[in-house]
Amino acid sequence: MIAATNQRLEDEITAKRFRDDLYFRLKVFLIRVPPLRDRREDIPLLARHLITRISARLKKRVGEPSPETLAVLSRYSYRGNVRELENVLEQAVILAEPDAAITEDLLPDEILDAVVPPEPATTLRGTRDAFERRQIEEAVAGAHGVLRRAAESLGITYRGLAKKMDRLGIPRRREDEPPGSDAPDTSSL
């Protein structure tokens, strides 16, 4: 049996809202998964997977999400976690033309309104930053979130990529730390 929750069950037991005997029956192997907003590098891979699954369920073939769409999806903070991402993508698949790519215009307005737009490219630095951001986001998405592979595909070192991601405000996770090792809460996938 696999069970998931976004609550701290120990606190729920103390508050008498969850049975301790059930907790100990379920707690054989605990996996803590941080909320999606704390692992944005997973969003492109999850989005592709969810689109494939949704289009199969709806029996509607659609194309891949565009890099711009993946960038927008990756900058949004999902309060509803993966379920919210799935609902957003289901709407996009429903609205998409058959065999057409999933583009930004298919996303709900609340996503587009909430996402902080990249710095305007009115200066040389702004233009360079926008170009680097797009290249890095595409490389990370293409490497399925593995930063060392992304760095290699960009022709730079892992350290160089990490510094650029920090400077550009692109979220990242250290590769030597397992996902969720520092996350205090348990969120469901």
C-alpha positions as CSV (number, residue, x, y, z in Angstrom):
1,M,0.0,0.0,0.0
2,I,1.2,3.5,-0.8
3,A,-0.2,6.4,1.1
4,A,0.5,10.1,0.7
5,T,-0.3,13.2,2.7
6,N,0.8,16.8,3.0
7,Q,0.2,16.8,6.7
8,R,2.6,16.0,9.5
9,L,1.0,12.9,10.9
10,E,2.9,13.0,14.1
11,D,1.3,16.4,14.8
12,E,-2.1,15.0,13.8
13,I,-1.7,12.1,16.2
14,T,-0.8,14.5,19.1
15,A,-3.9,16.5,18.2
16,K,-6.0,13.3,18.2
17,R,-7.0,13.8,14.5
18,F,-5.2,10.7,13.3
19,R,-5.0,7.2,14.8
20,D,-1.6,6.2,16.0
21,D,-2.1,2.5,15.3
22,L,-2.9,3.3,11.7
23,Y,0.1,5.5,11.5
24,F,2.5,2.8,12.7
25,R,0.9,0.3,10.2
26,L,1.5,2.7,7.3
27,K,5.0,3.9,8.4
28,V,7.1,1.1,6.9
29,F,9.1,3.1,4.4
30,L,8.8,6.9,4.6
31,I,9.7,9.0,1.6
32,R,9.6,12.8,2.1
33,V,9.0,14.7,-1.1
34,P,9.4,18.5,-1.0
35,P,6.6,20.6,-2.5
36,L,6.9,21.3,-6.2
37,R,7.8,25.0,-5.6
38,D,11.0,23.8,-3.9
39,R,12.0,21.5,-6.8
40,R,11.2,23.6,-9.9
41,E,13.9,21.7,-11.9
42,D,11.5,18.8,-11.9
43,I,8.7,20.7,-13.6
44,P,9.8,20.2,-17.3
45,L,10.1,16.5,-16.9
46,L,6.8,16.2,-14.9
47,A,5.0,18.4,-17.5
48,R,6.1,16.2,-20.4
49,H,5.0,13.1,-18.5
50,L,1.7,14.6,-17.4
51,I,0.9,15.8,-20.9
52,T,1.6,12.3,-22.3
53,R,-0.6,10.7,-19.7
54,I,-3.4,13.3,-20.0
55,S,-3.5,13.1,-23.8
56,A,-3.7,9.3,-23.7
57,R,-6.6,9.5,-21.2
58,L,-8.4,12.1,-23.3
59,K,-7.5,10.2,-26.5
60,K,-6.1,13.4,-28.0
61,R,-2.7,13.7,-29.5
62,V,-0.8,16.9,-28.8
63,G,2.7,18.1,-29.3
64,E,5.4,18.8,-26.8
65,P,5.3,21.9,-24.6
66,S,7.3,24.7,-26.1
67,P,10.4,25.8,-24.3
68,E,8.7,29.1,-23.4
69,T,5.8,27.2,-21.9
70,L,8.1,25.1,-19.8
71,A,9.9,28.3,-18.6
72,V,6.6,29.8,-17.5
73,L,5.5,26.6,-15.8
74,S,8.8,26.4,-14.0
75,R,8.5,30.0,-12.6
76,Y,5.1,29.5,-11.1
77,S,4.7,28.6,-7.4
78,Y,2.2,25.7,-7.2
79,R,0.2,25.9,-4.0
80,G,-1.7,22.8,-5.1
81,N,1.5,21.0,-5.8
82,V,1.6,18.4,-8.7
83,R,-2.1,18.1,-8.8
84,E,-2.4,21.8,-9.7
85,L,0.3,21.4,-12.4
86,E,-1.7,18.4,-13.7
87,N,-5.0,20.5,-13.8
88,V,-3.2,23.3,-15.6
89,L,-1.9,20.9,-18.2
90,E,-5.2,19.1,-18.6
91,Q,-6.8,22.5,-19.5
92,A,-4.0,23.1,-22.0
93,V,-4.4,19.7,-23.6
94,I,-8.2,20.3,-23.9
95,L,-7.7,23.7,-25.5
96,A,-4.8,22.6,-27.8
97,E,-5.4,21.8,-31.5
98,P,-4.7,18.1,-32.3
99,D,-1.0,17.5,-32.8
100,A,-0.2,21.1,-31.9
101,A,2.4,22.1,-29.3
102,I,1.3,23.2,-25.9
103,T,2.0,26.9,-25.9
104,E,1.8,29.7,-23.3
105,D,-1.5,31.0,-24.6
106,L,-3.2,27.7,-23.5
107,L,-2.2,28.3,-19.9
108,P,-4.7,29.8,-17.4
109,D,-4.5,33.6,-16.9
110,E,-3.8,33.2,-13.2
111,I,-0.5,31.4,-14.1
112,L,0.5,34.0,-16.6
113,D,-0.4,36.8,-14.3
114,A,1.4,35.4,-11.3
115,V,4.7,34.5,-13.1
116,V,7.3,37.2,-12.8
117,P,8.4,38.1,-16.3
118,P,12.1,38.0,-17.0
119,E,14.0,41.3,-16.8
120,P,13.3,43.3,-20.0
121,A,16.1,43.0,-22.5
122,T,16.5,46.7,-23.1
123,T,20.2,46.8,-22.2
124,L,23.1,44.7,-23.4
125,R,23.2,43.0,-20.0
126,G,19.4,42.4,-20.1
127,T,19.6,40.9,-23.5
128,R,22.5,38.7,-22.5
129,D,20.7,37.6,-19.3
130,A,17.5,36.8,-21.2
131,F,19.5,34.8,-23.7
132,E,21.5,32.9,-21.0
133,R,18.3,32.3,-19.0
134,R,16.6,30.7,-22.0
135,Q,19.6,28.6,-22.9
136,I,20.1,27.4,-19.3
137,E,16.4,26.5,-18.8
138,E,16.3,24.6,-22.1
139,A,19.6,22.8,-21.2
140,V,18.3,21.8,-17.8
141,A,15.0,20.7,-19.2
142,G,16.8,18.7,-21.9
143,A,19.0,17.1,-19.2
144,H,16.0,16.2,-17.1
145,G,17.2,18.4,-14.3
146,V,20.7,16.9,-14.1
147,L,22.8,20.0,-13.8
148,R,26.1,18.3,-14.6
149,R,24.7,17.1,-17.9
150,A,23.1,20.5,-18.6
151,A,26.5,22.2,-17.9
152,E,28.2,19.7,-20.3
153,S,25.7,20.4,-23.1
154,L,26.3,24.2,-22.6
155,G,30.1,23.7,-22.7
156,I,30.6,25.1,-19.2
157,T,31.5,23.6,-15.9
158,Y,29.0,22.6,-13.3
159,R,30.3,25.4,-11.0
160,G,29.9,27.9,-13.8
161,L,26.4,26.8,-14.5
162,A,25.5,27.0,-10.7
163,K,26.9,30.5,-10.6
164,K,25.0,31.6,-13.6
165,M,21.8,30.1,-12.2
166,D,22.2,31.9,-8.9
167,R,22.9,35.2,-10.7
168,L,19.9,34.8,-12.9
169,G,17.6,33.6,-10.1
170,I,17.0,30.2,-11.6
171,P,16.2,27.7,-8.8
172,R,18.4,24.7,-8.5
173,R,19.1,21.8,-6.2
174,R,22.5,20.5,-5.2
175,E,23.2,17.3,-7.0
176,D,25.0,15.7,-4.0
177,E,21.9,16.1,-1.8
178,P,18.9,13.8,-2.3
179,P,15.6,15.5,-3.1
180,G,13.7,16.3,0.0
181,S,16.5,15.8,2.5
182,D,16.0,19.2,4.0
183,A,12.2,19.5,3.5
184,P,10.3,19.6,6.7
185,D,6.9,18.6,5.3
186,T,5.7,15.7,3.3
187,S,3.9,16.5,0.1
188,S,2.2,14.1,-2.2
189,L,2.9,13.5,-5.8
